[in-house]
Amino acid sequence: MFEQLKREIVENRLESDTLLTELAVAAVYSVSRAPAREALKRLAALGFVRPRRRVGYLVTNVSVADLDEIFAMRLALEPLATELAVGRLTETDAAILEKLAEGVLRIDAAVEDRGRLISKLNADFHREIARIGGNRRLEQAITRLVDELERVMHMLAYSTNVGSLLKEHSELLAMMRSGDARRARDLMRKQLEHDSSVMRTLVIRTPTALSLVRSTRKATSKT
C-alpha cells in the first residue's frame, strides 16, 4: 500500500495540497487504520506529505528550495561515490549499468508509462553506482536523495528537455570503464550540475509541466 500511495503522488495523480487521512486511505486500500497510518508516516519521512495537526496529511510539492538542497547534497556525495565505484567496478557491475543506461534510450516516446520507466531507470542507475562504491552509509544517503527527486524526474520525462539527459548515463559509464576515477568523478559533478539547472527550470514551471504530463497521458491512452 505504501508503494501504491507513493506512486499516486509521484505520478501526480494526487496533486499537491491534497488532504490524506488515515480513514480515507484505509477505505481506499481496504485495510485497517494502522497500516494506513504507517504508510502516511513513511511518506512524511520521505517528504512526500506533511502532517497537518488533527486533520491528516497534505501532499507536498517540490519547491525550488527543496531542489537546491537536494542537489547541494548530491553534488557533495555522488561524485565521491563515482570515484569509489571506478576502483571497484567489475564487468558484471558495468553490464548492469549498461543495461540501465541503454534501457532509457529504448523507451518509446509514446509509451504511456514513459515517466515511470525513465524515472525508475534513472534512479536505479544512480543507486547502482552508489552500491558499487562500497560505502553503505553513502549508498543510503544517495538512495534517499534520488527518491526525493522521483516526482521531478517523472515530469521531466514528458518535457522537451529530457533529451539532454538521456545520453548522460552512457557517457558516464564509458568514463568509468576507462578507469580514470578523477575524470569520472568530475563528469558526474558536471552532469549533476546540468540536471539541477534543467530540473530547476521545470519546477519553476510546475503547472505547465503537470499539464504536459496529463495531456500526454490522454493522447497515449487514445492510441
C-alpha positions as CSV (number, residue, x, y, z in Angstrom):
1,M,0.0,0.0,0.0
2,F,2.8,2.4,0.8
3,E,4.3,1.9,-2.7
4,Q,0.9,2.4,-4.4
5,L,0.2,5.6,-2.5
6,K,3.7,6.9,-3.2
7,R,3.2,6.1,-6.9
8,E,-0.1,8.1,-6.9
9,I,1.9,11.1,-5.6
10,V,5.0,10.6,-7.9
11,E,2.8,10.3,-11.0
12,N,0.9,13.5,-10.0
13,R,-2.5,11.7,-9.7
14,L,-2.6,13.1,-6.2
15,E,-1.8,16.8,-6.6
16,S,0.0,19.0,-4.0
17,D,-2.1,20.1,-1.1
18,T,-4.5,17.1,-1.4
19,L,-5.6,16.1,2.1
20,L,-5.0,12.4,3.0
21,T,-6.5,11.0,6.2
22,E,-5.9,7.6,7.8
23,L,-9.6,6.8,7.5
24,A,-9.8,7.7,3.8
25,V,-6.6,5.9,2.9
26,A,-7.7,2.8,4.9
27,A,-11.0,2.8,3.0
28,V,-9.4,3.2,-0.5
29,Y,-7.0,0.3,0.1
30,S,-9.3,-1.8,2.1
31,V,-7.0,-2.0,5.2
32,S,-7.3,-1.0,8.8
33,R,-6.2,2.3,10.1
34,A,-2.9,1.0,11.5
35,P,-1.2,0.2,8.1
36,A,-2.7,3.4,6.6
37,R,-1.1,5.4,9.5
38,E,2.2,3.7,9.0
39,A,2.2,4.4,5.2
40,L,1.4,8.1,5.8
41,K,4.2,8.3,8.4
42,R,6.7,6.8,5.9
43,L,5.6,9.2,3.2
44,A,6.1,12.1,5.6
45,A,9.6,10.9,6.5
46,L,10.4,10.9,2.8
47,G,8.9,14.4,2.3
48,F,6.0,13.3,0.1
49,V,3.4,14.5,2.6
50,R,3.4,16.8,5.6
51,P,1.3,16.3,8.8
52,R,-1.5,18.8,9.5
53,R,-2.4,18.6,13.1
54,R,-5.7,16.9,13.9
55,V,-6.6,16.8,10.3
56,G,-4.3,14.4,8.4
57,Y,-1.5,14.9,5.9
58,L,-1.2,17.2,2.9
59,V,0.6,16.1,-0.3
60,T,3.7,18.4,-0.7
61,N,5.0,20.0,-3.8
62,V,8.7,20.1,-4.8
63,S,9.9,23.6,-4.3
64,V,13.0,25.3,-5.8
65,A,14.4,25.4,-2.3
66,D,13.9,21.7,-1.9
67,L,15.6,21.1,-5.2
68,D,18.6,23.3,-4.3
69,E,19.1,21.5,-1.0
70,I,18.9,18.0,-2.6
71,F,21.3,18.9,-5.4
72,A,23.7,20.5,-2.9
73,M,23.9,17.2,-1.2
74,R,24.0,15.1,-4.4
75,L,26.9,17.3,-5.7
76,A,28.8,16.5,-2.5
77,L,28.1,12.8,-2.3
78,E,27.7,11.3,-5.8
79,P,31.0,12.4,-7.3
80,L,32.6,10.7,-4.3
81,A,30.5,7.6,-4.9
82,T,31.5,7.6,-8.5
83,E,35.2,7.9,-7.7
84,L,34.9,5.0,-5.3
85,A,33.0,2.9,-7.8
86,V,35.6,3.2,-10.5
87,G,38.1,1.3,-8.4
88,R,35.6,-1.5,-7.6
89,L,33.9,-1.8,-11.0
90,T,33.6,-5.3,-12.3
91,E,32.4,-6.5,-15.7
92,T,29.2,-7.7,-14.0
93,D,28.7,-4.2,-12.5
94,A,29.4,-2.5,-15.8
95,A,26.9,-4.8,-17.6
96,I,24.2,-3.8,-15.1
97,L,24.9,-0.1,-15.6
98,E,25.0,-0.5,-19.3
99,K,21.6,-2.3,-19.3
100,L,20.1,0.6,-17.3
101,A,21.7,3.3,-19.5
102,E,20.5,1.6,-22.7
103,G,17.1,1.0,-21.3
104,V,16.4,4.7,-21.1
105,L,17.3,5.2,-24.8
106,R,15.0,2.4,-25.9
107,I,11.8,3.7,-24.3
108,D,9.2,4.7,-26.9
109,A,8.2,8.4,-26.5
110,A,4.5,7.3,-27.0
111,V,4.6,4.7,-24.1
112,E,2.0,5.7,-21.5
113,D,4.3,4.7,-18.7
114,R,7.2,6.7,-20.1
115,G,7.6,8.8,-16.9
116,R,7.6,5.9,-14.6
117,L,10.0,3.9,-16.7
118,I,12.5,6.7,-17.2
119,S,12.4,7.8,-13.5
120,K,12.9,4.2,-12.3
121,L,15.9,3.6,-14.7
122,N,17.5,6.9,-13.8
123,A,17.1,6.2,-10.0
124,D,18.4,2.6,-10.4
125,F,21.5,3.8,-12.3
126,H,22.4,6.2,-9.6
127,R,21.7,3.8,-6.8
128,E,23.8,1.1,-8.5
129,I,26.8,3.4,-8.7
130,A,26.4,4.2,-5.0
131,R,26.2,0.4,-4.3
132,I,29.3,-0.4,-6.3
133,G,31.2,2.3,-4.4
134,G,31.0,0.1,-1.3
135,N,30.2,2.7,1.3
136,R,26.9,1.6,2.9
137,R,26.1,4.9,4.5
138,L,26.9,6.8,1.4
139,E,24.6,4.5,-0.6
140,Q,21.7,5.0,1.9
141,A,22.1,8.8,1.7
142,I,22.2,8.9,-2.1
143,T,19.2,6.5,-2.4
144,R,17.1,8.8,-0.3
145,L,18.1,11.9,-2.3
146,V,17.4,10.2,-5.6
147,D,14.0,9.0,-4.3
148,E,13.1,12.6,-3.3
149,L,13.6,13.7,-6.9
150,E,11.4,11.0,-8.5
151,R,8.4,13.3,-9.0
152,V,10.5,15.9,-10.8
153,M,12.2,13.2,-12.9
154,H,8.7,11.8,-13.8
155,M,7.6,15.2,-15.0
156,L,10.9,15.7,-16.9
157,A,10.2,12.5,-18.9
158,Y,7.4,14.4,-20.7
159,S,9.4,17.6,-21.2
160,T,11.2,18.6,-24.3
161,N,14.3,19.0,-22.1
162,V,14.6,15.3,-21.4
163,G,16.7,14.6,-24.5
164,S,19.7,16.4,-23.0
165,L,19.7,13.9,-20.1
166,L,19.1,10.6,-21.8
167,K,22.7,10.1,-23.0
168,E,24.4,11.1,-19.8
169,H,24.5,7.6,-18.3
170,S,26.2,6.1,-21.3
171,E,28.8,8.8,-21.3
172,L,29.5,8.4,-17.6
173,L,29.7,4.6,-17.8
174,A,32.3,4.9,-20.7
175,M,34.4,7.2,-18.5
176,M,34.1,4.8,-15.5
177,R,35.2,1.9,-17.7
178,S,38.3,3.9,-18.8
179,G,39.5,3.5,-15.2
180,D,40.1,7.3,-14.7
181,A,38.4,7.8,-11.3
182,R,39.1,11.5,-11.1
183,R,37.6,12.3,-14.6
184,A,34.6,10.1,-13.8
185,R,34.1,12.0,-10.6
186,D,34.3,15.3,-12.4
187,L,31.9,14.1,-15.1
188,M,29.3,13.1,-12.6
189,R,29.6,16.5,-11.0
190,K,29.2,18.2,-14.4
191,Q,26.2,16.1,-15.2
192,L,24.5,16.7,-11.9
193,E,25.0,20.5,-12.3
194,H,23.3,20.3,-15.7
195,D,20.5,18.1,-14.3
196,S,20.0,20.6,-11.5
197,S,19.6,23.5,-13.9
198,V,17.1,21.6,-16.1
199,M,15.1,20.4,-13.2
200,R,15.1,23.8,-11.5
201,T,13.6,25.4,-14.6
202,L,11.0,22.6,-14.7
203,V,10.0,23.1,-11.1
204,I,9.5,26.8,-11.6
205,R,7.1,26.0,-14.4
206,T,5.4,23.2,-12.5
207,P,1.8,24.0,-13.5
208,T,2.8,23.8,-17.2
209,A,4.8,20.6,-16.6
210,L,1.9,18.9,-14.9
211,S,-0.4,19.9,-17.8
212,L,2.0,18.4,-20.2
213,V,2.1,15.1,-18.2
214,R,-1.7,14.9,-18.2
215,S,-2.2,15.8,-21.8
216,T,0.4,13.3,-22.9
217,R,-1.3,10.5,-20.9
218,K,-4.7,11.4,-22.5
219,A,-3.1,11.3,-26.0
220,T,-1.4,8.0,-25.5
221,S,-4.5,6.4,-23.9
222,K,-6.5,7.1,-27.1
223,T,-4.0,5.4,-29.4
